[in-house]
Amino acid sequence: MIVRGADELAAKTGRIADRLERPAGAERQLTPLFQQRIAQRFGSGGDGEWAPLSGETVETKARKGLDPGILRATGALEAALAGGHAEASGDQIRYAPASALFYGSIVAARRPILSSSEGELGGQIADALAAHVMGGE
């Protein structure tokens, strides 16, 4: 950051502080991070190491004409989450699915789609917020 004079310093510091207090503009940078992570999770069958679906579950899905994959049946959950968006306000960042019906499925499912302790995603979010806060200053 290059600053010439106290007035310019005060103005730049004020803009940075405003973006820090109101991170709402960061959604544009955050949404793709969450969407990419959700796509990875659906591809891997959820967070962590899981045993494959039981034979009974696979048979039941086949009988009902459902997708045999883990975390998939009708595709509605994946579509709702993949089409969601990030929301940033105050000290919270949330990812809102396209359908409120699936909100709890993001972290409360038996096979969580996003873990609250994802280091890589956390680092990417921190980088996106830092870029937003600095805003080219």
NUKOLPA-455618 format. One record per residue: residue number from 1; residue in three letters; x, z, y of N, C-alpha, C in turn. Coordinates in nm, 2 decimals. Layout:
REM residues N
kolro, pagu, nxx, nzz, nyy, caxx, cazz, cayy, cxx, czz, cyy
NUM, ALA, X, Z, Y, X, Z, Y, X, Z, Y $
...
END
This chain:
REM residues 137
kolro, pagu, nxx, nzz, nyy, caxx, cazz, cayy, cxx, czz, cyy
1, MET, 0.09, 0.00, -0.12, 0.00, 0.00, 0.00, 0.09, 0.00, 0.12 $
2, ILE, 0.07, -0.09, 0.21, 0.14, -0.10, 0.34, 0.05, -0.05, 0.45 $
3, VAL, 0.10, 0.04, 0.53, 0.02, 0.10, 0.64, 0.09, 0.10, 0.77 $
4, ARG, 0.03, 0.05, 0.87, 0.09, 0.05, 1.00, 0.00, 0.13, 1.10 $
5, GLY, 0.04, 0.25, 1.12, -0.03, 0.34, 1.22, -0.13, 0.43, 1.16 $
6, ALA, -0.15, 0.54, 1.23, -0.24, 0.65, 1.18, -0.38, 0.60, 1.16 $
7, ASP, -0.43, 0.51, 1.25, -0.57, 0.47, 1.24, -0.59, 0.38, 1.11 $
8, GLU, -0.49, 0.30, 1.08, -0.50, 0.22, 0.96, -0.49, 0.30, 0.84 $
9, LEU, -0.41, 0.40, 0.84, -0.39, 0.50, 0.73, -0.53, 0.57, 0.71 $
10, ALA, -0.58, 0.62, 0.82, -0.71, 0.69, 0.80, -0.82, 0.60, 0.75 $
11, ALA, -0.83, 0.48, 0.79, -0.93, 0.38, 0.74, -0.91, 0.35, 0.60 $
12, LYS, -0.79, 0.33, 0.55, -0.76, 0.30, 0.41, -0.79, 0.42, 0.32 $
13, THR, -0.75, 0.53, 0.37, -0.77, 0.66, 0.29, -0.92, 0.68, 0.28 $
14, GLY, -0.99, 0.66, 0.39, -1.14, 0.67, 0.38, -1.20, 0.58, 0.29 $
15, ARG, -1.16, 0.45, 0.28, -1.22, 0.36, 0.19, -1.19, 0.40, 0.04 $
16, ILE, -1.07, 0.44, 0.02, -1.03, 0.49, -0.12, -1.11, 0.61, -0.16 $
17, ALA, -1.13, 0.71, -0.07, -1.20, 0.83, -0.09, -1.35, 0.79, -0.12 $
18, ASP, -1.40, 0.70, -0.05, -1.54, 0.66, -0.06, -1.56, 0.60, -0.20 $
19, ARG, -1.47, 0.51, -0.25, -1.48, 0.45, -0.38, -1.46, 0.55, -0.49 $
20, LEU, -1.38, 0.65, -0.46, -1.36, 0.76, -0.56, -1.49, 0.84, -0.57 $
21, GLU, -1.55, 0.87, -0.46, -1.68, 0.95, -0.47, -1.79, 0.87, -0.52 $
22, ARG, -1.79, 0.74, -0.50, -1.90, 0.66, -0.54, -1.85, 0.54, -0.63 $
23, PRO, -1.83, 0.57, -0.76, -1.77, 0.47, -0.84, -1.86, 0.36, -0.89 $
24, ALA, -1.98, 0.35, -0.83, -2.08, 0.26, -0.87, -2.03, 0.11, -0.88 $
25, GLY, -1.95, 0.07, -0.79, -1.90, -0.06, -0.79, -1.81, -0.10, -0.91 $
26, ALA, -1.77, 0.00, -0.99, -1.68, -0.02, -1.10, -1.75, -0.08, -1.23 $
27, GLU, -1.89, -0.08, -1.22, -1.96, -0.13, -1.34, -1.92, -0.27, -1.38 $
28, ARG, -1.89, -0.35, -1.29, -1.85, -0.49, -1.32, -1.72, -0.49, -1.40 $
29, GLN, -1.63, -0.40, -1.38, -1.51, -0.39, -1.46, -1.53, -0.31, -1.59 $
30, LEU, -1.62, -0.22, -1.59, -1.64, -0.13, -1.71, -1.73, -0.19, -1.82 $
31, THR, -1.83, -0.26, -1.78, -1.92, -0.32, -1.87, -1.86, -0.40, -1.98 $
32, PRO, -1.77, -0.50, -1.95, -1.70, -0.57, -2.06, -1.62, -0.49, -2.15 $
33, LEU, -1.56, -0.38, -2.10, -1.48, -0.29, -2.19, -1.57, -0.23, -2.30 $
34, PHE, -1.69, -0.18, -2.26, -1.78, -0.12, -2.35, -1.84, -0.23, -2.45 $
35, GLN, -1.87, -0.34, -2.40, -1.93, -0.45, -2.48, -1.82, -0.49, -2.59 $
36, GLN, -1.70, -0.50, -2.55, -1.59, -0.54, -2.64, -1.58, -0.44, -2.75 $
37, ARG, -1.58, -0.31, -2.71, -1.56, -0.20, -2.81, -1.68, -0.20, -2.91 $
38, ILE, -1.80, -0.22, -2.85, -1.92, -0.22, -2.94, -1.91, -0.34, -3.04 $
39, ALA, -1.87, -0.45, -3.00, -1.85, -0.56, -3.09, -1.75, -0.53, -3.20 $
40, GLN, -1.64, -0.46, -3.16, -1.54, -0.42, -3.26, -1.60, -0.32, -3.36 $
41, ARG, -1.68, -0.23, -3.31, -1.74, -0.13, -3.40, -1.84, -0.19, -3.50 $
42, PHE, -1.92, -0.28, -3.45, -2.01, -0.34, -3.54, -1.94, -0.43, -3.65 $
43, GLY, -1.83, -0.48, -3.61, -1.74, -0.56, -3.70, -1.68, -0.47, -3.80 $
44, SER, -1.65, -0.35, -3.77, -1.58, -0.26, -3.86, -1.68, -0.16, -3.93 $
45, GLY, -1.80, -0.16, -3.90, -1.90, -0.08, -3.97, -1.91, 0.06, -3.91 $
46, GLY, -1.87, 0.08, -3.79, -1.88, 0.22, -3.73, -1.75, 0.28, -3.70 $
47, ASP, -1.75, 0.40, -3.65, -1.63, 0.47, -3.61, -1.57, 0.55, -3.72 $
48, GLY, -1.45, 0.53, -3.75, -1.38, 0.60, -3.85, -1.38, 0.53, -3.99 $
49, GLU, -1.34, 0.60, -4.09, -1.34, 0.55, -4.22, -1.46, 0.59, -4.30 $
50, TRP, -1.53, 0.49, -4.35, -1.66, 0.52, -4.42, -1.66, 0.45, -4.55 $
51, ALA, -1.72, 0.52, -4.65, -1.74, 0.46, -4.78, -1.84, 0.34, -4.76 $
52, PRO, -1.83, 0.24, -4.85, -1.93, 0.13, -4.84, -2.07, 0.18, -4.87 $
53, LEU, -2.16, 0.10, -4.83, -2.30, 0.13, -4.86, -2.32, 0.15, -5.01 $
54, SER, -2.41, 0.24, -5.05, -2.44, 0.26, -5.19, -2.51, 0.13, -5.25 $
55, GLY, -2.50, 0.12, -5.38, -2.57, 0.01, -5.44, -2.72, 0.01, -5.42 $
56, GLU, -2.78, 0.13, -5.41, -2.92, 0.14, -5.39, -2.96, 0.09, -5.25 $
57, THR, -2.87, 0.12, -5.15, -2.90, 0.08, -5.01, -2.89, -0.07, -5.00 $
58, VAL, -2.79, -0.13, -5.07, -2.77, -0.27, -5.06, -2.89, -0.34, -5.13 $
59, GLU, -2.93, -0.29, -5.24, -3.05, -0.35, -5.31, -3.17, -0.34, -5.23 $
60, THR, -3.19, -0.23, -5.16, -3.31, -0.21, -5.08, -3.31, -0.31, -4.96 $
61, LYS, -3.19, -0.32, -4.90, -3.18, -0.42, -4.79, -3.21, -0.56, -4.84 $
62, ALA, -3.16, -0.59, -4.95, -3.18, -0.73, -5.01, -3.33, -0.75, -5.04 $
63, ARG, -3.39, -0.65, -5.09, -3.53, -0.66, -5.13, -3.62, -0.68, -5.00 $
64, LYS, -3.58, -0.62, -4.89, -3.65, -0.63, -4.76, -3.61, -0.75, -4.68 $
65, GLY, -3.50, -0.82, -4.73, -3.46, -0.94, -4.65, -3.38, -0.90, -4.53 $
66, LEU, -3.31, -0.78, -4.53, -3.23, -0.73, -4.42, -3.09, -0.77, -4.43 $
67, ASP, -3.02, -0.77, -4.32, -2.87, -0.79, -4.32, -2.80, -0.69, -4.41 $
68, PRO, -2.72, -0.73, -4.50, -2.65, -0.63, -4.59, -2.54, -0.55, -4.53 $
69, GLY, -2.50, -0.59, -4.40, -2.39, -0.52, -4.34, -2.42, -0.38, -4.30 $
70, ILE, -2.31, -0.30, -4.28, -2.32, -0.17, -4.23, -2.36, -0.18, -4.08 $
71, LEU, -2.44, -0.09, -4.03, -2.50, -0.08, -3.90, -2.59, -0.20, -3.86 $
72, ARG, -2.62, -0.28, -3.96, -2.71, -0.39, -3.94, -2.83, -0.39, -4.03 $
73, ALA, -2.94, -0.43, -3.98, -3.06, -0.45, -4.06, -3.13, -0.57, -4.00 $
74, THR, -3.20, -0.54, -3.89, -3.27, -0.65, -3.82, -3.19, -0.72, -3.71 $
75, GLY, -3.08, -0.65, -3.67, -3.00, -0.70, -3.56, -3.04, -0.65, -3.42 $
76, ALA, -3.15, -0.57, -3.42, -3.20, -0.52, -3.29, -3.11, -0.42, -3.23 $
77, LEU, -3.05, -0.33, -3.30, -2.96, -0.23, -3.25, -2.84, -0.30, -3.19 $
78, GLU, -2.78, -0.39, -3.26, -2.66, -0.46, -3.21, -2.69, -0.54, -3.08 $
79, ALA, -2.80, -0.61, -3.08, -2.84, -0.69, -2.97, -2.87, -0.60, -2.84 $
80, ALA, -2.93, -0.48, -2.87, -2.96, -0.39, -2.75, -2.83, -0.33, -2.70 $
81, LEU, -2.74, -0.30, -2.78, -2.61, -0.24, -2.74, -2.52, -0.34, -2.67 $
82, ALA, -2.51, -0.46, -2.74, -2.42, -0.56, -2.69, -2.47, -0.61, -2.55 $
83, GLY, -2.60, -0.60, -2.52, -2.66, -0.65, -2.40, -2.67, -0.54, -2.29 $
84, GLY, -2.61, -0.43, -2.32, -2.62, -0.32, -2.22, -2.52, -0.33, -2.10 $
85, HIS, -2.51, -0.22, -2.03, -2.43, -0.23, -1.91, -2.38, -0.08, -1.88 $
86, ALA, -2.26, -0.08, -1.81, -2.21, 0.05, -1.77, -2.28, 0.10, -1.64 $
87, GLU, -2.29, 0.23, -1.63, -2.34, 0.29, -1.51, -2.24, 0.40, -1.47 $
88, ALA, -2.20, 0.40, -1.35, -2.10, 0.50, -1.30, -2.16, 0.57, -1.18 $
89, SER, -2.16, 0.70, -1.18, -2.21, 0.77, -1.07, -2.15, 0.91, -1.07 $
90, GLY, -2.11, 0.96, -0.96, -2.05, 1.10, -0.95, -1.93, 1.10, -1.05 $
91, ASP, -1.94, 1.20, -1.14, -1.82, 1.21, -1.23, -1.86, 1.16, -1.37 $
92, GLN, -1.96, 1.08, -1.38, -2.00, 1.03, -1.52, -2.00, 0.88, -1.53 $
93, ILE, -1.96, 0.84, -1.64, -1.97, 0.69, -1.68, -2.06, 0.69, -1.80 $
94, ARG, -2.16, 0.61, -1.80, -2.25, 0.59, -1.91, -2.26, 0.45, -1.95 $
95, TYR, -2.29, 0.42, -2.07, -2.32, 0.29, -2.11, -2.47, 0.28, -2.16 $
96, ALA, -2.55, 0.21, -2.09, -2.69, 0.20, -2.11, -2.72, 0.08, -2.19 $
97, PRO, -2.78, 0.09, -2.31, -2.82, -0.02, -2.39, -2.93, -0.10, -2.32 $
98, ALA, -2.95, -0.22, -2.36, -3.05, -0.31, -2.31, -3.19, -0.25, -2.34 $
99, SER, -3.20, -0.17, -2.44, -3.33, -0.11, -2.48, -3.31, 0.04, -2.49 $
100, ALA, -3.39, 0.12, -2.42, -3.38, 0.27, -2.42, -3.40, 0.32, -2.56 $
101, LEU, -3.47, 0.25, -2.64, -3.51, 0.29, -2.78, -3.38, 0.33, -2.86 $
102, PHE, -3.27, 0.26, -2.83, -3.15, 0.28, -2.90, -3.04, 0.37, -2.84 $
103, TYR, -3.08, 0.44, -2.73, -2.98, 0.51, -2.65, -2.90, 0.61, -2.73 $
104, GLY, -2.97, 0.69, -2.81, -2.90, 0.79, -2.89, -2.81, 0.73, -3.01 $
105, SER, -2.83, 0.61, -3.04, -2.76, 0.55, -3.15, -2.61, 0.52, -3.11 $
106, ILE, -2.58, 0.53, -2.99, -2.44, 0.50, -2.95, -2.34, 0.60, -3.00 $
107, VAL, -2.37, 0.73, -2.99, -2.28, 0.83, -3.03, -2.34, 0.93, -3.13 $
108, ALA, -2.47, 0.93, -3.15, -2.53, 1.03, -3.24, -2.57, 0.98, -3.38 $
109, ALA, -2.54, 0.86, -3.41, -2.57, 0.81, -3.54, -2.48, 0.86, -3.65 $
110, ARG, -2.52, 0.84, -3.77, -2.43, 0.88, -3.88, -2.30, 0.80, -3.88 $
111, ARG, -2.30, 0.68, -3.83, -2.19, 0.60, -3.82, -2.17, 0.57, -3.67 $
112, PRO, -2.12, 0.66, -3.59, -2.11, 0.64, -3.45, -2.05, 0.51, -3.41 $
113, ILE, -2.11, 0.45, -3.31, -2.07, 0.32, -3.26, -1.96, 0.34, -3.16 $
114, LEU, -1.97, 0.44, -3.07, -1.86, 0.47, -2.98, -1.83, 0.62, -2.99 $
115, SER, -1.71, 0.65, -3.01, -1.67, 0.79, -3.03, -1.64, 0.85, -2.89 $
116, SER, -1.66, 0.98, -2.87, -1.63, 1.04, -2.74, -1.48, 1.06, -2.72 $
117, SER, -1.40, 1.04, -2.83, -1.26, 1.07, -2.82, -1.18, 0.94, -2.84 $
118, GLU, -1.23, 0.83, -2.80, -1.15, 0.70, -2.81, -1.04, 0.69, -2.71 $
119, GLY, -0.92, 0.71, -2.75, -0.81, 0.71, -2.66, -0.78, 0.58, -2.59 $
120, GLU, -0.79, 0.47, -2.67, -0.77, 0.33, -2.62, -0.87, 0.30, -2.51 $
121, LEU, -1.00, 0.32, -2.55, -1.11, 0.29, -2.45, -1.10, 0.38, -2.33 $
122, GLY, -1.06, 0.50, -2.35, -1.04, 0.59, -2.23, -0.94, 0.55, -2.14 $
123, GLY, -0.83, 0.50, -2.19, -0.72, 0.45, -2.11, -0.76, 0.32, -2.03 $
124, GLN, -0.84, 0.23, -2.10, -0.89, 0.11, -2.03, -0.98, 0.15, -1.92 $
125, ILE, -1.07, 0.25, -1.95, -1.16, 0.29, -1.84, -1.09, 0.35, -1.73 $
126, ALA, -0.99, 0.43, -1.75, -0.91, 0.49, -1.65, -0.84, 0.38, -1.56 $
127, ASP, -0.79, 0.28, -1.63, -0.72, 0.17, -1.55, -0.82, 0.10, -1.47 $
128, ALA, -0.94, 0.07, -1.52, -1.05, 0.00, -1.45, -1.09, 0.08, -1.33 $
129, LEU, -1.11, 0.21, -1.35, -1.15, 0.30, -1.23, -1.04, 0.30, -1.13 $
130, ALA, -0.91, 0.31, -1.17, -0.80, 0.31, -1.07, -0.80, 0.18, -0.99 $
131, ALA, -0.82, 0.07, -1.06, -0.82, -0.06, -0.99, -0.94, -0.06, -0.89 $
132, HIS, -1.05, -0.01, -0.93, -1.17, 0.00, -0.84, -1.15, 0.09, -0.72 $
133, VAL, -1.09, 0.21, -0.75, -1.07, 0.30, -0.64, -0.97, 0.25, -0.54 $
134, MET, -0.86, 0.19, -0.59, -0.76, 0.13, -0.50, -0.81, 0.01, -0.42 $
135, GLY, -0.90, -0.07, -0.49, -0.96, -0.18, -0.43, -0.87, -0.27, -0.35 $
136, GLY, -0.75, -0.30, -0.40, -0.66, -0.39, -0.33, -0.59, -0.33, -0.21 $
137, GLU, -0.60, -0.20, -0.20, -0.54, -0.13, -0.08, -0.39, -0.13, -0.10 $
END
